[in-house]
Every structure is written in structure tokens, then in C-alpha cells.
Amino acid sequence: LKPLLARAESISNQLARLDSDLAQLQVAAPRAGIWVGSEVRDYEGRWLARGSSLGLVVEPGDFEFVAAVPQQDAAQLFRDHGSPSGLPEPRVRSAAVRLPGQAGTELQAGVLRIVPAERRTLPSPALGWLAGGELPVKHEDSSGREAAEAFFEVRAPLPPDTPVALVHGRSGKIRFDLPPEPVFDQVFRRFRQLLQRRFQW
């Protein structure tokens, strides 16, 4: 009887392990939302390693437009003097976003959040030259996310009730509404930035 009980216990442990493996084959998202997987058809009939990315889960109604502003243009986003808290005070009065293919519809952005620190890693490769963006990236970086020059990051929440198709990873353009500035001041600022870049003046 003792060998039979040991064999029954071994088989029971094996069944429990198989049930656990079967349960881990079920894919479940850690949070609620809409699953976006553009390459899901390429996975049909293939074995995938544990931890492989199958797509993205986005929350409907909670979209945010992330913009990368070059360093030479970032000065226009802040006032010449800081706020009472000591942090730079934004000059932007409002902002609007347009997306390719639906550029006729302008999306009014919510309260902007400007990250007051220089960054080197792009939020998305789509912003760099390798993916058709406008920001230069380092030649030795194959991912296309390491910017050649520092930039500032601006985050703008988008309205949920809009006829424009909002999809994670979609690129677009953002326009900032700034206070008027004399042409002479703009030319002088550009000239001073040119001297700083060329001669470290």
C-alpha cells in the first residue's frame, strides 16, 4: 500500500503542476482597457516565450499627447522670470493638436505639463529621423530613441469626446499659443542661440 500511496501523491503533484501551467497559458491584462495589437495575426501558429509583448492596453478617454521641443525653441515656452515657487513659469496660453489624415479637426489640449528638465531619450522612435520624425538622433543608436541634442518634453491631455481616432503611438503636430513678441527680439534670440551652439559663447 505504501508504494501505491507514494505513486498517487506523485501523480497528484504532477496534475497540480499541469493545471498551473495551463492557467499560466491564459493571457490576462493587469488592468482594464482596450487591447491594441496590430501584429497579432503574425503570432498565429507560433510559440511565444513567456513575457513576450502581445500588444498594448490603452484606457479609453485618457489619451495624452507627448511633444518633444528642441532646446533652442524651449526658451519660448517659459517666461524670463520664474514663478514665486522658483520654477520656470510657462508662457503657453493654449495648445491645439492636429493628426495626419484628420488634420481638418483641431483638438484643443487641456492643461499642459512642461517637464522643466532637459531630456535625451525620445518618448517614441517616431519623433526621430530614423522613423521619419524631425528630431536628429545619434547614428550609433539602433533604437532611434537617443536624441543627438537635448530637448524638453511637453505633455498635453486630449479630450475624450472627439471624432478623431485616437490610437496609442500615433504621431501628430502640436501648436502653442504664445504671447506676441517683437520680430527684433525673435531674431536676436535666434542669433544668440546660434553663437552659443557654434562658439560656446
ABEGO torsion letter per residue (X at the ends): XAAAAAAAAAAAAAAAAAAAAAAAABBBBABBEBBBBAAAAAABGBBBBBGBBAEBBBBBGBBBBBBBBBAAAAAAABBABBBAAGBBBBABABBBBBBBGAAABBBBBBBBBBBBBBBABBABAAABAAAGBABBBBAABAAGABBABBBBBBBBBBBABBABBBBBGBBBBBBBBBBBBBAAAAAAAAAAAAAAAAAGX
